[in-house]
Amino acid sequence: MSHKIMLYAITAVLFMACGDVPTDAGGTGEEAMNDTVPRTVVGYYTNMAVTTDIPSVEVELWLHPDSSFILRTTLRGPDPQTTGGAGSWSMHGDSLLLGPGPSDVGRFTKDGLILGAGRGTLVAPILGARMDVVPAMDLIGEYRFEADLHSFTPCGSERVFPLAVAEGDMGLEALSEKQGKGPLVVELTCTLGPAEAAEGEAPDVYVFPKRLVRVLDECPPAVLDLP
């Protein structure tokens, strides 16, 4: 249960995407910072081990140039669990700040992102990593069905993702109608990835639900607590 609580604390840092990075916080990392820090910090970071059959906590972090991030944490062991979270990121000197706090989670060096409190290092941006594809994870957010469109807004976020309900009809629309006014707060096992856009529209990143984990009364507090 303690592992589950820890993972939900991470999950609660959810999708406050697409906000502008404060200029007084050092921007998006595109500017030259110093000789030891990469010129750009945009990219995919991980400490995921090659061997996954031993107990460990693996962190994956996607930093997008629009100031949004996606965090995926996997607890390996007898009861493996994978939880997702996201929000907005900014820089203050060589430190990485993750919203909605924002909280200082680590600092950049030439070797990558060193997490605080002795949590280790996330390897520097991995070349060729897909930035628009995120594997399965448990994610908490608000489901809405309006104007014949299904959407999912991760808790604590301003970014609204289209929800590909056809991938798994879990009765979300019926549950939402039964509840009445307001969004339906749910925890979904889902993936994120691109989907074919409607004619005349640009491709978008969708949330693809795989399983309805539970329905909640409200979003949990947005607390950042990296493992």
C-alpha positions in Angstrom: 0.0 0.0 0.0 2.9 2.4 0.8 4.2 1.9 -2.7 0.8 2.7 -4.1 0.6 5.9 -2.1 4.0 7.0 -3.3 3.1 6.4 -6.9 -0.2 8.3 -6.5 1.8 11.2 -5.1 3.8 11.2 -8.3 0.7 10.8 -10.4 -0.9 13.8 -8.8 1.6 16.0 -10.6 -0.6 16.0 -13.7 -0.6 17.8 -17.1 -0.3 21.5 -16.7 1.0 21.6 -20.2 1.6 24.2 -22.9 2.2 27.2 -20.5 5.0 29.7 -21.3 8.2 29.1 -19.5 9.0 32.2 -17.3 11.8 34.2 -18.8 13.3 34.9 -15.4 13.6 31.2 -14.7 16.1 30.7 -17.5 13.7 29.8 -20.3 13.4 26.3 -21.9 17.0 25.5 -21.7 17.6 26.3 -25.4 20.0 29.1 -24.4 23.7 28.3 -23.6 23.8 27.9 -19.8 27.5 27.1 -19.0 30.2 24.7 -20.1 29.0 21.8 -18.0 25.3 21.9 -19.0 23.8 20.8 -22.3 22.8 23.7 -24.6 19.3 22.3 -24.7 17.6 20.1 -22.1 14.7 19.1 -24.3 14.5 15.3 -24.8 13.9 12.0 -23.1 15.7 11.0 -19.9 15.7 7.7 -18.0 17.5 5.7 -15.3 15.8 2.5 -16.5 18.0 -0.5 -16.0 18.7 -3.1 -18.7 17.7 -5.8 -16.3 14.1 -5.4 -15.1 13.7 -8.5 -12.9 15.2 -6.9 -9.8 13.5 -4.6 -7.3 14.0 -1.0 -8.4 12.3 2.3 -9.1 12.7 3.4 -12.7 12.0 7.0 -13.8 11.4 8.2 -17.3 11.0 11.9 -18.1 10.0 13.5 -21.4 10.8 17.3 -21.6 9.0 18.9 -24.5 10.0 22.2 -26.1 6.5 23.7 -25.3 7.4 23.6 -21.6 5.4 20.5 -20.9 6.7 17.3 -19.3 5.5 13.7 -18.9 6.8 11.7 -15.9 6.5 7.9 -15.8 7.6 5.9 -12.8 7.9 2.1 -12.6 8.2 0.2 -9.3 9.8 -3.1 -10.1 9.5 -6.1 -7.8 6.9 -8.7 -6.8 4.1 -6.2 -7.3 5.2 -4.0 -10.3 3.3 -0.7 -10.7 3.7 2.0 -13.2 2.2 5.5 -12.6 2.3 8.6 -14.8 2.2 12.3 -14.2 3.0 15.5 -16.0 2.9 19.3 -15.9 5.0 22.2 -16.9 8.7 22.6 -16.6 11.1 25.6 -16.4 14.8 26.3 -15.6 16.4 28.3 -12.9 20.1 28.4 -13.7 21.1 24.7 -14.0 18.1 23.5 -11.9 15.0 21.9 -13.4 11.7 23.0 -11.9 8.6 20.9 -12.4 5.1 22.3 -11.8 2.6 22.9 -10.6 4.7 24.0 -7.5 7.1 24.3 -9.1 9.5 22.1 -7.2 13.3 21.9 -7.8 13.9 18.2 -8.6 17.5 18.2 -9.8 20.2 20.0 -11.7 21.8 19.5 -15.0 25.5 18.6 -15.6 27.3 17.3 -18.7 26.3 13.8 -17.6 22.6 14.4 -17.4 20.0 15.3 -14.8 21.1 14.7 -11.3 18.1 14.2 -9.1 18.1 15.7 -5.6 18.3 13.8 -2.3 20.7 11.3 -3.7 18.2 9.8 -6.0 20.7 9.2 -8.8 21.1 10.5 -12.3 18.8 10.4 -15.3 20.9 9.8 -18.4 21.3 12.8 -20.7 18.8 13.1 -23.6 18.7 9.9 -25.6 19.0 10.5 -29.3 16.3 9.1 -31.5 13.8 8.6 -28.6 10.1 9.0 -29.6 8.8 12.1 -27.8 5.1 11.5 -28.8 4.8 7.9 -27.6 4.4 7.0 -23.9 4.0 3.4 -22.8 1.2 2.1 -20.5 0.8 3.8 -17.1 -1.9 4.6 -14.5 -3.1 8.2 -14.9 -5.7 10.2 -12.9 -7.7 12.9 -14.7 -11.0 14.4 -15.6 -13.1 12.8 -18.3 -15.6 14.9 -20.3 -18.0 14.2 -23.1 -19.1 17.3 -24.8 -20.2 18.1 -28.4 -19.7 14.4 -29.4 -16.0 14.6 -28.3 -14.4 12.6 -25.6 -11.5 14.3 -23.7 -9.2 13.7 -20.8 -7.5 16.4 -18.7 -4.9 15.0 -16.3 -5.4 16.4 -12.7 -3.6 19.6 -12.1 -3.3 20.3 -15.8 -4.5 22.9 -18.3 -3.9 20.6 -21.3 -6.9 18.7 -22.7 -6.1 15.5 -24.6 -8.6 13.9 -27.0 -9.5 10.4 -25.6 -9.7 7.5 -28.1 -12.7 5.8 -26.6 -12.9 3.3 -29.5 -9.7 1.8 -28.1 -11.6 0.4 -25.1 -15.3 1.2 -24.3 -15.4 1.2 -20.5 -18.7 2.9 -20.1 -17.1 6.3 -19.3 -19.9 8.2 -21.1 -22.6 6.4 -19.2 -20.8 6.9 -15.9 -20.4 10.6 -16.7 -24.1 11.0 -17.6 -25.1 9.2 -14.4 -23.0 11.5 -12.3 -24.5 14.6 -13.8 -22.8 18.0 -13.9 -19.0 18.3 -13.7 -16.2 16.1 -15.0 -15.9 12.5 -14.1 -12.6 11.9 -12.2 -11.1 8.5 -13.1 -7.9 6.6 -13.0 -7.1 4.9 -16.3 -4.4 2.5 -17.4 -3.5 4.2 -20.7 -0.9 5.0 -23.3 -0.2 8.3 -25.1 0.5 8.5 -28.8 -0.3 10.2 -32.1 -3.5 9.3 -34.0 -4.8 10.1 -37.4 -6.2 13.6 -37.5 -9.5 14.6 -39.1 -9.4 16.1 -42.5 -7.9 19.5 -42.5 -6.6 19.2 -38.9 -3.1 18.6 -37.6 -2.2 15.3 -36.0 -2.7 15.2 -32.2 -1.5 13.2 -29.3 -4.3 11.1 -27.9 -4.9 9.2 -24.6 -5.6 5.6 -25.4 -7.5 4.0 -22.4 -6.8 0.3 -21.7 -8.5 -0.2 -18.4 -10.7 1.7 -16.0 -9.0 1.4 -12.6 -11.4 3.3 -10.4 -13.7 6.4 -10.2 -12.7 9.1 -7.7 -14.7 11.8 -6.0 -12.1 14.5 -6.9 -8.5 15.0 -8.1 -5.9 14.2 -5.4 -3.7 17.1 -4.2 -0.9 18.0 -6.6 2.2 17.0 -4.7 5.5 16.3 -6.3 7.4 13.5 -4.6 9.9 11.8 -6.9 11.0 8.4 -5.6 
